[in-house]
Amino acid sequence: MIKVVAVNGSPMMERGNTAVILGAFLEGVKEAGATVELFYVKRLKVKDCVADFDCWWKKPGECIIKDDMQLVYPKLREADVLVLATPVYIPLPGEMQNFINRLCPLMEPILEFREGRTRAKFHDDVKIRKMVLVSTGGWWEKENMGTVVRIAEELAKDVGQELAAAVLRPHAFVMRENREKAEVVLKAAKQAGYQLVKDGRITKEVLDAISQPLVSEEELRQRYNDEYYKAKNKTSP
């Protein structure tokens, strides 16, 4: 049975837009027969990486920091798929970046040169073979999530694995305002999770359905600007 570990880096946890998309995606994963373990980074006590490379040079694979990551590492080693879910900040929430930094002990300290870049790979006892990004943003275009996508792509390449898909939902908050449109998006997100487990990939048609515009760019931009001027007028003397 395929084991999926999902990590939600949103500070809003269950209440956030990221949880809405991720929840539908994981429903599809479970419906396809995989097991799921979900972690909220905000709920974990994870200290900053101190970058002394003990896990690289002195005790490969072992982090010297004793915190909640010691509970997560065994789950990650046994997972077949790692799902990283995050909203777009500038570019990531601090806790999510910290979590990603702390994945270093899973990497084998042997460097290779692949496709013009210095890379490593996971230790042999790490079973992850696919990674998926689930990301939400507040701005209109999905290209606003480009930096977060590149971070996920680089991470996957650094550990010698595949970023199977980037599941992206721009102006995610609009889903809360239109139930009919939200249902279409969430149905596609569920289908994406199902496809990942059953087929090992997610079709472009499904990914496009998740990212489809829910309002026009002009309308969304005007709403943001109206809120700014409204707030400005309230604070003006």
C-alpha positions, -999 to 999 in steps of 0.1 A, spaced: 0 0 0 13 35 -9 21 57 21 16 94 17 30 120 42 15 154 38 29 185 55 7 216 57 29 247 63 0 272 65 0 292 98 -38 290 95 -37 252 97 -72 237 93 -88 271 88 -67 281 58 -73 280 21 -44 256 17 -62 231 40 -93 233 18 -74 223 -14 -51 198 4 -81 182 21 -98 175 -12 -65 162 -27 -60 138 2 -95 125 -1 -87 114 -36 -54 99 -24 -73 78 2 -100 69 -22 -73 55 -45 -62 32 -17 -32 50 -2 -27 57 35 -22 93 46 -5 109 76 -9 147 78 13 171 98 8 208 105 41 225 108 26 252 130 17 225 155 51 209 156 79 222 178 106 225 152 138 245 160 159 263 134 186 244 116 219 255 131 238 245 99 267 228 117 264 198 93 266 172 121 240 153 101 263 154 70 299 149 84 298 135 119 267 114 121 252 111 86 214 108 87 211 119 123 200 154 134 215 166 167 185 188 174 161 169 196 126 182 189 94 171 171 113 165 139 126 133 156 89 121 154 86 131 118 118 117 104 107 80 107 74 88 90 92 105 61 116 76 57 87 52 53 67 74 30 64 67 -8 51 102 -15 58 135 2 32 163 -3 43 198 7 14 222 10 19 259 15 4 293 9 25 318 -10 41 344 13 74 360 3 79 333 -7 72 308 21 58 310 57 87 309 80 78 276 97 76 259 63 110 271 52 124 259 86 108 225 81 124 222 46 158 231 60 154 204 86 151 177 58 189 178 54 195 146 76 175 126 50 201 134 24 231 112 18 264 132 20 277 121 -14 276 147 -41 270 141 -78 270 164 -108 237 160 -127 225 181 -156 250 208 -149 242 211 -111 257 197 -79 231 174 -64 228 148 -37 201 121 -30 181 106 -2 197 80 20 189 44 10 165 40 39 143 69 27 116 54 5 102 87 -10 100 84 -47 76 112 -56 70 147 -43 40 169 -48 35 206 -42 0 219 -32 0 257 -31 -25 285 -27 -22 322 -33 -42 354 -30 -33 371 -63 -51 364 -96 -25 345 -116 -10 311 -108 24 325 -120 25 343 -86 34 309 -72 64 305 -95 90 310 -69 74 284 -46 72 259 -75 109 265 -82 117 258 -46 98 225 -47 115 216 -80 149 223 -67 143 203 -35 131 173 -55 162 175 -78 185 180 -49 174 146 -34 173 128 -67 135 125 -68 106 136 -90 83 165 -84 52 147 -98 30 178 -99 24 213 -87 -13 216 -77 -19 254 -77 -49 274 -66 -46 312 -72 -70 337 -56 -80 308 -34 -101 329 -10 -127 334 -38 -138 297 -34 -153 307 -1 -176 331 -18 -189 309 -46 -199 274 -36 -207 262 -71 -173 272 -85 -156 259 -54 -172 225 -59 -157 223 -94 -122 231 -81 -124 207 -52 -137 179 -74 -107 184 -96 -83 185 -66 -98 152 -54 -94 137 -89 -57 149 -88 -51 129 -56 -67 99 -71 -47 101 -103 -14 105 -84 -19 72 -66 -35 52 -95 -15 65 -124 16 81 -108 9 114 -125 -17 141 -127 -31 152 -161 -28 188 -173 -65 190 -177 -71 183 -140 -43 207 -129 -58 234 -152 -93 228 -137 -79 234 -102 -62 266 -113 -90 280 -134 -99 317 -129 -129 323 -106 -131 360 -113 -115 383 -138 -81 398 -131 -95 433 -133 -123 426 -108 -98 410 -83 -73 438 -86 -101 464 -81 -112 446 -49 -77 447 -35 -72 483 -43 -106 493 -29 -97 476 4 -64 496 5 -81 529 -1 -109 521 24 -83 513 51 -63 544 41 -93 567 44 -101 553 79 -66 561 92 -62 595 75 -65 626 98 
